[in-house]
Amino acid sequence: MAHKVEIFSADCPICRETIEMVKSSDCCKNSEIVVHKCEGDECCTPAKNYKIRTVPSIVVDGKLAIEGRPSLKDIKDVVGSVCCQ
């Protein structure tokens, strides 16, 4: 089953770096990756639903997995633990 990885971004350098790390991660290759650019009201509802307080944030299969700037190790450990199963 493919996993869904959602990235909430403000399109800043840190957010763009996070998006690239997720997209290039081996564990996310078979996952659906959705990027929400939080500009105006566009991602307010999904962000509120996940109780996101900061960007970048990563949601995996409907659960908030990472808030704030992740390291590559964070992505591999947290996102990979779900998506590589």
N, C-alpha and C positions, 0 to 999 in steps of 0.2 A: 504494500500500500504506500502510495506517495504521501509524504508529509507536506504540510503547508507552513512555510516560514514567512512571517510578515515582519518587515523592517519599517519602523517609524522614523522619519528623517526630516530635518529642517533644511536639507540640501546644503549644509555647511561642510567644510573640509573633513571634519571628524565623521560626520554622517556618511559622506561619500566613501571614505576609507572603510567604514564598517560594511557598507553595501558591497564593496569589492571583495572584502575578506569573506563574507558569507557566500557570495557567488562563486568564488574561487575555491572554497572549501570542498574537499573530496566528498565529505559526508552530505553535502547539500546538492550534489549533482542531479539526483533523481527527485528532488523536492520541488514543489511549486513555490516560487519566491515572488512575493508581492511587496512592492515598495509603496508606502504611503508617505507622500510629501506633505508635511504639515504646514500648509500655508493657508491662512484664513480659516474657514470653517470646514474645509474638505475632510480632514481626518479627525475632527473633534469628537464625533460620535464613536468611531472605533477606538480612539485613544481613551475616551472616558470609559467605554465598556471594559477595557483591560486595566483601567486605573493607572495609566501611564502618566508619570510625572516629569519625565525628562526624555530628551532625544540625544542620541539614537537609542532606540529600544527594540528588542527582538522578541517576537511572539512565535512560539512553535506549537502548532496544533491547538491553537486557542488558549494557550497558557503563556503568561509573561515569563520569559526565560532570562533576559538580560536587560538591565536599565543602565544607561550611561555608556561611556566609551569602553568597548570590550577589547581585550587582547586577542590575538589569534588563538592562544591557548584556551581562553574563555569560550570562544566560538567552538573550537574542537571538543572541549569538555562538555559544555552545556548543550549546544545544538547537536553536536555529533552523537551524544549519548542517546538522543531520541531518533535522529534521522539515519543513523548507521545501523539500526537494529533490523 
